């Protein structure tokens, strides 16, 4: 049996002809392993990207909300009545969730409803992740807006290509046209939280509203709500005999140096008992609602 010489970078080796086939198979196997490792390394590098898990698809969202905590008001307001597909991205783990809705504003309200998140019937992984990591560690993207009849089709497209980890079901579903029965609605209205749940809700709200920036946003939001409701407060100073009118309860309470609740209690005392009690023994207030 003849031997053949192979040269590689200045080195030569002698092999029997029968061995060359085996060497070729080993070489092909090594190349296959190298390609597979390269593919996994590329995937890992993509996870380090700002968009984290983009799964080989160059996604350019229509809208980005980089902090789901501080951007709460904009997220709900901007998407009120709109139909489309969205993606939650965990900024710590890189894991994602893809969903869709014919009313994104209403759907996002559910995500910010703590009672919904802790409901034992809601076993969605994204709910657990939001509770564990907090809204500030998530960003939200609107992947696209679309017509209602295209919602499921477009959601399925992103589920197939992005393969989000928080989606346990990879077939897009819809509650299109679903309505609760009168019996179910009655149960919702009569539902009462246990003391344990109430404690959890309070702890969550305390944590959620702990940042100064979030409190400032909440105050501005309440002022806008009061302005839309047409609430104004008349304040009469017993010492200076000067009357001033404020376009919100929050502004009035801030001006006279009391808490918001003091004005509400004064209003309740007047409506229930006809007693107009001065706040801080100095201010008579009258809440005017349209």
Short mmCIF file of the C-alpha atoms (twelve columns), coordinates in Angstrom:
data_MODEL
# 
_entry.id   MODEL 
# 
loop_
_atom_site.group_PDB 
_atom_site.id 
_atom_site.type_symbol 
_atom_site.label_atom_id 
_atom_site.label_alt_id 
_atom_site.label_comp_id 
_atom_site.label_asym_id 
_atom_site.label_seq_id 
_atom_site.Cartn_x 
_atom_site.Cartn_y 
_atom_site.Cartn_z 
_atom_site.pdbx_PDB_model_num 
ATOM 1   C CA . UNK A 1   0.000   0.000  0.000  1 
ATOM 2   C CA . UNK A 2   1.468   3.319  -1.057 1 
ATOM 3   C CA . UNK A 3   2.128   6.106  1.396  1 
ATOM 4   C CA . UNK A 4   1.498   9.764  0.631  1 
ATOM 5   C CA . UNK A 5   3.006   12.887 2.119  1 
ATOM 6   C CA . UNK A 6   0.930   15.865 3.298  1 
ATOM 7   C CA . UNK A 7   2.548   19.227 3.897  1 
ATOM 8   C CA . UNK A 8   1.133   21.811 6.322  1 
ATOM 9   C CA . UNK A 9   2.994   25.042 7.201  1 
ATOM 10  C CA . UNK A 10  6.464   23.607 6.583  1 
ATOM 11  C CA . UNK A 11  5.770   20.233 8.218  1 
ATOM 12  C CA . UNK A 12  5.358   16.993 6.316  1 
ATOM 13  C CA . UNK A 13  3.706   13.765 7.453  1 
ATOM 14  C CA . UNK A 14  3.413   10.358 5.798  1 
ATOM 15  C CA . UNK A 15  0.047   8.571  5.753  1 
ATOM 16  C CA . UNK A 16  -1.181  5.346  4.238  1 
ATOM 17  C CA . UNK A 17  -3.820  5.869  1.527  1 
ATOM 18  C CA . UNK A 18  -6.425  4.038  3.651  1 
ATOM 19  C CA . UNK A 19  -5.964  6.600  6.433  1 
ATOM 20  C CA . UNK A 20  -6.724  9.651  4.278  1 
ATOM 21  C CA . UNK A 21  -10.486 8.993  4.242  1 
ATOM 22  C CA . UNK A 22  -10.599 8.904  8.033  1 
ATOM 23  C CA . UNK A 23  -8.568  12.110 8.252  1 
ATOM 24  C CA . UNK A 24  -10.967 13.838 5.881  1 
ATOM 25  C CA . UNK A 25  -13.966 12.776 8.016  1 
ATOM 26  C CA . UNK A 26  -12.282 14.043 11.194 1 
ATOM 27  C CA . UNK A 27  -11.451 17.350 9.476  1 
ATOM 28  C CA . UNK A 28  -15.041 17.816 8.306  1 
ATOM 29  C CA . UNK A 29  -16.312 17.029 11.800 1 
ATOM 30  C CA . UNK A 30  -13.939 19.589 13.326 1 
ATOM 31  C CA . UNK A 31  -15.094 22.230 10.866 1 
ATOM 32  C CA . UNK A 32  -18.729 21.494 11.726 1 
ATOM 33  C CA . UNK A 33  -18.009 21.856 15.462 1 
ATOM 34  C CA . UNK A 34  -16.136 25.114 14.791 1 
ATOM 35  C CA . UNK A 35  -19.065 26.509 12.812 1 
ATOM 36  C CA . UNK A 36  -21.517 25.538 15.581 1 
ATOM 37  C CA . UNK A 37  -19.366 27.176 18.273 1 
ATOM 38  C CA . UNK A 38  -19.006 30.291 16.128 1 
ATOM 39  C CA . UNK A 39  -22.797 30.439 15.766 1 
ATOM 40  C CA . UNK A 40  -23.275 30.208 19.547 1 
ATOM 41  C CA . UNK A 41  -20.608 32.857 20.151 1 
ATOM 42  C CA . UNK A 42  -22.308 35.210 17.686 1 
ATOM 43  C CA . UNK A 43  -25.611 34.648 19.475 1 
ATOM 44  C CA . UNK A 44  -23.982 35.424 22.826 1 
ATOM 45  C CA . UNK A 45  -22.510 38.667 21.474 1 
ATOM 46  C CA . UNK A 46  -25.912 39.731 20.266 1 
ATOM 47  C CA . UNK A 47  -27.292 39.305 23.772 1 
ATOM 48  C CA . UNK A 48  -24.892 42.017 24.891 1 
ATOM 49  C CA . UNK A 49  -26.424 44.438 22.434 1 
ATOM 50  C CA . UNK A 50  -28.675 47.221 23.789 1 
ATOM 51  C CA . UNK A 51  -31.649 45.434 22.325 1 
ATOM 52  C CA . UNK A 52  -30.410 42.211 23.927 1 
ATOM 53  C CA . UNK A 53  -32.270 39.273 22.438 1 
ATOM 54  C CA . UNK A 54  -32.809 40.351 18.807 1 
ATOM 55  C CA . UNK A 55  -32.383 36.791 17.461 1 
ATOM 56  C CA . UNK A 56  -30.830 37.549 14.090 1 
ATOM 57  C CA . UNK A 57  -33.616 39.963 13.170 1 
ATOM 58  C CA . UNK A 58  -32.844 43.653 12.826 1 
ATOM 59  C CA . UNK A 59  -35.839 45.010 14.705 1 
ATOM 60  C CA . UNK A 60  -36.444 48.750 14.611 1 
ATOM 61  C CA . UNK A 61  -39.285 49.551 17.022 1 
ATOM 62  C CA . UNK A 62  -41.749 52.303 16.216 1 
ATOM 63  C CA . UNK A 63  -41.505 53.659 19.789 1 
ATOM 64  C CA . UNK A 64  -39.120 52.965 22.692 1 
ATOM 65  C CA . UNK A 65  -39.748 53.562 26.387 1 
ATOM 66  C CA . UNK A 66  -36.402 53.067 28.124 1 
ATOM 67  C CA . UNK A 67  -37.767 53.115 31.684 1 
ATOM 68  C CA . UNK A 68  -41.148 51.428 32.107 1 
ATOM 69  C CA . UNK A 69  -41.450 52.937 35.590 1 
ATOM 70  C CA . UNK A 70  -40.907 56.606 34.819 1 
ATOM 71  C CA . UNK A 71  -42.582 56.367 31.395 1 
ATOM 72  C CA . UNK A 72  -45.788 54.816 32.746 1 
ATOM 73  C CA . UNK A 73  -48.010 57.820 31.987 1 
ATOM 74  C CA . UNK A 74  -46.689 58.188 28.431 1 
ATOM 75  C CA . UNK A 75  -46.963 54.444 27.751 1 
ATOM 76  C CA . UNK A 76  -50.669 54.389 28.580 1 
ATOM 77  C CA . UNK A 77  -51.564 57.785 27.115 1 
ATOM 78  C CA . UNK A 78  -49.623 57.439 23.838 1 
ATOM 79  C CA . UNK A 79  -51.156 54.054 23.039 1 
ATOM 80  C CA . UNK A 80  -54.756 54.655 24.059 1 
ATOM 81  C CA . UNK A 81  -57.079 53.078 21.486 1 
ATOM 82  C CA . UNK A 82  -54.190 51.906 19.276 1 
ATOM 83  C CA . UNK A 83  -53.679 48.385 17.946 1 
ATOM 84  C CA . UNK A 84  -50.278 46.771 17.630 1 
ATOM 85  C CA . UNK A 85  -47.511 44.462 18.794 1 
ATOM 86  C CA . UNK A 86  -45.203 45.233 21.721 1 
ATOM 87  C CA . UNK A 87  -42.152 43.775 23.421 1 
ATOM 88  C CA . UNK A 88  -41.026 43.863 27.072 1 
ATOM 89  C CA . UNK A 89  -37.245 43.640 27.563 1 
ATOM 90  C CA . UNK A 90  -35.642 42.765 30.895 1 
ATOM 91  C CA . UNK A 91  -32.583 45.025 31.183 1 
ATOM 92  C CA . UNK A 92  -30.954 42.665 33.690 1 
ATOM 93  C CA . UNK A 93  -31.377 39.249 32.058 1 
ATOM 94  C CA . UNK A 94  -32.053 40.227 28.452 1 
ATOM 95  C CA . UNK A 95  -35.166 38.053 28.347 1 
ATOM 96  C CA . UNK A 96  -38.155 39.317 26.359 1 
ATOM 97  C CA . UNK A 97  -41.896 38.982 26.004 1 
ATOM 98  C CA . UNK A 98  -43.947 39.681 22.874 1 
ATOM 99  C CA . UNK A 99  -47.640 40.484 22.983 1 
ATOM 100 C CA . UNK A 100 -50.341 42.272 21.041 1 
ATOM 101 C CA . UNK A 101 -53.631 44.033 21.697 1 
ATOM 102 C CA . UNK A 102 -56.408 45.807 19.857 1 
ATOM 103 C CA . UNK A 103 -56.226 48.452 22.612 1 
ATOM 104 C CA . UNK A 104 -52.631 48.819 23.772 1 
ATOM 105 C CA . UNK A 105 -53.442 51.540 26.292 1 
ATOM 106 C CA . UNK A 106 -55.904 49.316 28.118 1 
ATOM 107 C CA . UNK A 107 -53.524 46.336 27.948 1 
ATOM 108 C CA . UNK A 108 -50.679 48.336 29.473 1 
ATOM 109 C CA . UNK A 109 -52.968 49.435 32.310 1 
ATOM 110 C CA . UNK A 110 -53.284 45.751 33.205 1 
ATOM 111 C CA . UNK A 111 -49.510 45.471 33.483 1 
ATOM 112 C CA . UNK A 112 -49.469 48.362 35.957 1 
ATOM 113 C CA . UNK A 113 -52.320 46.894 38.005 1 
ATOM 114 C CA . UNK A 114 -50.669 45.202 40.973 1 
ATOM 115 C CA . UNK A 115 -53.784 43.163 41.761 1 
ATOM 116 C CA . UNK A 116 -53.616 41.605 38.300 1 
ATOM 117 C CA . UNK A 117 -49.934 40.769 38.658 1 
ATOM 118 C CA . UNK A 118 -50.370 38.896 41.937 1 
ATOM 119 C CA . UNK A 119 -53.608 37.147 40.960 1 
ATOM 120 C CA . UNK A 120 -52.907 33.381 41.292 1 
ATOM 121 C CA . UNK A 121 -54.875 32.764 38.095 1 
ATOM 122 C CA . UNK A 122 -52.402 34.860 36.121 1 
ATOM 123 C CA . UNK A 123 -49.407 32.575 35.711 1 
ATOM 124 C CA . UNK A 124 -47.670 34.540 32.964 1 
ATOM 125 C CA . UNK A 125 -43.884 34.625 33.334 1 
ATOM 126 C CA . UNK A 126 -43.746 38.301 32.378 1 
ATOM 127 C CA . UNK A 127 -45.972 39.136 35.371 1 
ATOM 128 C CA . UNK A 128 -43.614 37.321 37.734 1 
ATOM 129 C CA . UNK A 129 -40.610 39.023 36.172 1 
ATOM 130 C CA . UNK A 130 -42.137 42.489 36.576 1 
ATOM 131 C CA . UNK A 131 -42.834 41.757 40.239 1 
ATOM 132 C CA . UNK A 132 -39.337 40.368 40.823 1 
ATOM 133 C CA . UNK A 133 -37.239 42.975 38.988 1 
ATOM 134 C CA . UNK A 134 -39.536 46.036 39.056 1 
ATOM 135 C CA . UNK A 135 -40.698 48.260 36.195 1 
ATOM 136 C CA . UNK A 136 -37.511 50.353 36.284 1 
ATOM 137 C CA . UNK A 137 -35.538 47.311 35.095 1 
ATOM 138 C CA . UNK A 138 -37.688 46.871 32.004 1 
ATOM 139 C CA . UNK A 139 -38.030 48.788 28.804 1 
ATOM 140 C CA . UNK A 140 -41.027 48.595 26.520 1 
ATOM 141 C CA . UNK A 141 -41.010 48.741 22.737 1 
ATOM 142 C CA . UNK A 142 -43.868 49.153 20.291 1 
ATOM 143 C CA . UNK A 143 -42.727 46.884 17.473 1 
ATOM 144 C CA . UNK A 144 -45.445 48.084 15.138 1 
ATOM 145 C CA . UNK A 145 -48.945 49.481 14.924 1 
ATOM 146 C CA . UNK A 146 -51.363 47.614 12.688 1 
ATOM 147 C CA . UNK A 147 -55.013 47.115 11.817 1 
ATOM 148 C CA . UNK A 148 -57.053 45.034 14.316 1 
ATOM 149 C CA . UNK A 149 -57.587 42.216 11.816 1 
ATOM 150 C CA . UNK A 150 -53.799 41.903 11.345 1 
ATOM 151 C CA . UNK A 151 -52.903 41.825 15.057 1 
ATOM 152 C CA . UNK A 152 -52.616 38.058 15.515 1 
ATOM 153 C CA . UNK A 153 -50.788 37.582 12.230 1 
ATOM 154 C CA . UNK A 154 -48.167 40.216 13.109 1 
ATOM 155 C CA . UNK A 155 -47.740 38.904 16.654 1 
ATOM 156 C CA . UNK A 156 -47.116 35.422 15.265 1 
ATOM 157 C CA . UNK A 157 -44.468 36.853 12.940 1 
ATOM 158 C CA . UNK A 158 -42.472 38.250 15.868 1 
ATOM 159 C CA . UNK A 159 -43.009 35.147 17.990 1 
ATOM 160 C CA . UNK A 160 -41.543 33.007 15.196 1 
ATOM 161 C CA . UNK A 161 -38.500 35.216 14.645 1 
ATOM 162 C CA . UNK A 162 -37.698 36.578 18.112 1 
ATOM 163 C CA . UNK A 163 -38.548 33.455 20.145 1 
ATOM 164 C CA . UNK A 164 -39.123 35.439 23.388 1 
ATOM 165 C CA . UNK A 165 -38.292 33.553 26.585 1 
ATOM 166 C CA . UNK A 166 -41.226 34.824 28.662 1 
ATOM 167 C CA . UNK A 167 -43.759 33.537 26.118 1 
ATOM 168 C CA . UNK A 168 -44.692 30.021 27.232 1 
ATOM 169 C CA . UNK A 169 -47.174 29.685 24.354 1 
ATOM 170 C CA . UNK A 170 -45.681 30.351 20.950 1 
ATOM 171 C CA . UNK A 171 -48.970 30.458 19.061 1 
ATOM 172 C CA . UNK A 172 -50.504 33.917 18.976 1 
ATOM 173 C CA . UNK A 173 -53.948 33.985 20.555 1 
ATOM 174 C CA . UNK A 174 -56.675 36.554 20.884 1 
ATOM 175 C CA . UNK A 175 -59.530 37.479 23.206 1 
ATOM 176 C CA . UNK A 176 -61.128 39.348 20.319 1 
ATOM 177 C CA . UNK A 177 -64.826 39.952 20.999 1 
ATOM 178 C CA . UNK A 178 -64.740 38.220 24.396 1 
ATOM 179 C CA . UNK A 179 -67.170 39.542 27.013 1 
ATOM 180 C CA . UNK A 180 -67.521 38.540 30.658 1 
ATOM 181 C CA . UNK A 181 -70.892 37.260 31.793 1 
ATOM 182 C CA . UNK A 182 -73.021 39.346 34.147 1 
ATOM 183 C CA . UNK A 183 -72.255 36.819 36.894 1 
ATOM 184 C CA . UNK A 184 -68.496 37.222 36.416 1 
ATOM 185 C CA . UNK A 185 -68.749 41.014 36.357 1 
ATOM 186 C CA . UNK A 186 -70.737 40.899 39.605 1 
ATOM 187 C CA . UNK A 187 -67.953 38.828 41.188 1 
ATOM 188 C CA . UNK A 188 -65.361 41.392 40.089 1 
ATOM 189 C CA . UNK A 189 -67.362 44.231 41.647 1 
ATOM 190 C CA . UNK A 190 -67.931 42.366 44.904 1 
ATOM 191 C CA . UNK A 191 -64.384 41.120 45.201 1 
ATOM 192 C CA . UNK A 192 -62.521 42.099 48.372 1 
ATOM 193 C CA . UNK A 193 -58.808 41.766 48.989 1 
ATOM 194 C CA . UNK A 194 -57.530 39.911 52.033 1 
ATOM 195 C CA . UNK A 195 -55.434 41.773 54.607 1 
ATOM 196 C CA . UNK A 196 -52.340 39.998 53.337 1 
ATOM 197 C CA . UNK A 197 -52.965 41.164 49.765 1 
ATOM 198 C CA . UNK A 198 -53.654 44.727 50.928 1 
ATOM 199 C CA . UNK A 199 -50.305 44.759 52.773 1 
ATOM 200 C CA . UNK A 200 -48.554 43.563 49.611 1 
ATOM 201 C CA . UNK A 201 -50.275 46.239 47.526 1 
ATOM 202 C CA . UNK A 202 -49.212 48.950 49.968 1 
ATOM 203 C CA . UNK A 203 -45.631 47.690 50.004 1 
ATOM 204 C CA . UNK A 204 -45.592 47.659 46.205 1 
ATOM 205 C CA . UNK A 205 -46.976 51.188 45.944 1 
ATOM 206 C CA . UNK A 206 -44.528 52.460 48.555 1 
ATOM 207 C CA . UNK A 207 -41.647 50.981 46.585 1 
ATOM 208 C CA . UNK A 208 -43.035 52.176 43.264 1 
ATOM 209 C CA . UNK A 209 -43.507 55.761 44.453 1 
ATOM 210 C CA . UNK A 210 -40.286 55.959 46.469 1 
ATOM 211 C CA . UNK A 211 -38.247 57.878 43.886 1 
ATOM 212 C CA . UNK A 212 -38.447 61.667 43.878 1 
ATOM 213 C CA . UNK A 213 -38.860 61.722 40.117 1 
ATOM 214 C CA . UNK A 214 -41.826 59.337 40.260 1 
ATOM 215 C CA . UNK A 215 -43.536 61.422 42.968 1 
ATOM 216 C CA . UNK A 216 -43.101 64.576 40.892 1 
ATOM 217 C CA . UNK A 217 -44.636 62.864 37.869 1 
ATOM 218 C CA . UNK A 218 -47.525 61.586 39.989 1 
ATOM 219 C CA . UNK A 219 -48.270 65.118 41.260 1 
ATOM 220 C CA . UNK A 220 -48.274 66.546 37.741 1 
ATOM 221 C CA . UNK A 221 -50.550 63.722 36.627 1 
ATOM 222 C CA . UNK A 222 -53.041 64.433 39.423 1 
ATOM 223 C CA . UNK A 223 -53.062 68.150 38.575 1 
ATOM 224 C CA . UNK A 224 -53.941 67.345 34.965 1 
ATOM 225 C CA . UNK A 225 -56.681 64.948 36.082 1 
ATOM 226 C CA . UNK A 226 -58.201 67.594 38.369 1 
ATOM 227 C CA . UNK A 227 -58.047 70.182 35.606 1 
ATOM 228 C CA . UNK A 228 -59.920 67.831 33.275 1 
ATOM 229 C CA . UNK A 229 -62.502 67.132 35.971 1 
ATOM 230 C CA . UNK A 230 -62.996 70.849 36.487 1 
ATOM 231 C CA . UNK A 231 -62.123 70.856 40.203 1 
ATOM 232 C CA . UNK A 232 -61.233 74.206 41.744 1 
ATOM 233 C CA . UNK A 233 -60.735 75.286 45.355 1 
ATOM 234 C CA . UNK A 234 -61.710 78.601 46.912 1 
ATOM 235 C CA . UNK A 235 -59.549 79.538 49.898 1 
ATOM 236 C CA . UNK A 236 -60.520 82.369 52.256 1 
ATOM 237 C CA . UNK A 237 -57.832 83.656 54.651 1 
ATOM 238 C CA . UNK A 238 -59.501 84.631 57.958 1 
ATOM 239 C CA . UNK A 239 -56.596 86.916 58.903 1 
ATOM 240 C CA . UNK A 240 -56.040 88.857 55.688 1 
ATOM 241 C CA . UNK A 241 -59.669 88.544 54.476 1 
ATOM 242 C CA . UNK A 242 -58.306 87.631 51.026 1 
ATOM 243 C CA . UNK A 243 -59.912 84.972 48.835 1 
ATOM 244 C CA . UNK A 244 -57.887 82.995 46.333 1 
ATOM 245 C CA . UNK A 245 -58.978 80.349 43.842 1 
ATOM 246 C CA . UNK A 246 -56.798 77.395 42.816 1 
ATOM 247 C CA . UNK A 247 -57.469 75.087 39.874 1 
ATOM 248 C CA . UNK A 248 -56.699 71.896 41.802 1 
ATOM 249 C CA . UNK A 249 -56.856 70.517 45.341 1 
ATOM 250 C CA . UNK A 250 -53.136 69.754 45.202 1 
ATOM 251 C CA . UNK A 251 -52.226 73.365 44.400 1 
ATOM 252 C CA . UNK A 252 -54.502 74.676 47.128 1 
ATOM 253 C CA . UNK A 253 -53.060 72.321 49.762 1 
ATOM 254 C CA . UNK A 254 -49.541 73.284 48.776 1 
ATOM 255 C CA . UNK A 255 -50.356 77.002 48.969 1 
ATOM 256 C CA . UNK A 256 -51.787 76.863 52.493 1 
ATOM 257 C CA . UNK A 257 -49.296 74.300 53.773 1 
ATOM 258 C CA . UNK A 258 -51.497 71.297 54.466 1 
ATOM 259 C CA . UNK A 259 -51.868 67.807 53.088 1 
ATOM 260 C CA . UNK A 260 -54.254 66.967 50.272 1 
ATOM 261 C CA . UNK A 261 -56.484 64.944 52.617 1 
ATOM 262 C CA . UNK A 262 -57.157 67.932 54.916 1 
ATOM 263 C CA . UNK A 263 -59.089 69.712 52.169 1 
ATOM 264 C CA . UNK A 264 -61.051 66.549 51.336 1 
ATOM 265 C CA . UNK A 265 -61.981 66.090 55.014 1 
ATOM 266 C CA . UNK A 266 -63.055 69.725 55.254 1 
ATOM 267 C CA . UNK A 267 -65.251 69.242 52.179 1 
ATOM 268 C CA . UNK A 268 -66.777 66.065 53.649 1 
ATOM 269 C CA . UNK A 269 -67.549 67.810 56.973 1 
ATOM 270 C CA . UNK A 270 -69.317 70.608 55.124 1 
ATOM 271 C CA . UNK A 271 -71.353 68.249 52.923 1 
ATOM 272 C CA . UNK A 272 -72.295 65.823 55.714 1 
ATOM 273 C CA . UNK A 273 -72.819 68.183 58.644 1 
ATOM 274 C CA . UNK A 274 -72.885 71.661 57.136 1 
ATOM 275 C CA . UNK A 275 -69.834 72.616 59.234 1 
ATOM 276 C CA . UNK A 276 -67.138 74.743 57.641 1 
ATOM 277 C CA . UNK A 277 -64.079 74.068 59.788 1 
ATOM 278 C CA . UNK A 278 -61.036 76.285 59.227 1 
ATOM 279 C CA . UNK A 279 -57.882 74.462 58.221 1 
ATOM 280 C CA . UNK A 280 -54.959 75.363 60.498 1 
ATOM 281 C CA . UNK A 281 -57.476 77.683 62.264 1 
ATOM 282 C CA . UNK A 282 -56.903 80.160 59.463 1 
ATOM 283 C CA . UNK A 283 -58.272 79.007 56.106 1 
ATOM 284 C CA . UNK A 284 -61.851 78.302 55.038 1 
ATOM 285 C CA . UNK A 285 -61.920 76.164 51.932 1 
ATOM 286 C CA . UNK A 286 -64.648 75.401 49.432 1 
ATOM 287 C CA . UNK A 287 -64.185 72.715 46.805 1 
ATOM 288 C CA . UNK A 288 -66.065 73.489 43.607 1 
ATOM 289 C CA . UNK A 289 -66.718 70.564 41.285 1 
ATOM 290 C CA . UNK A 290 -68.319 70.912 37.887 1 
# 
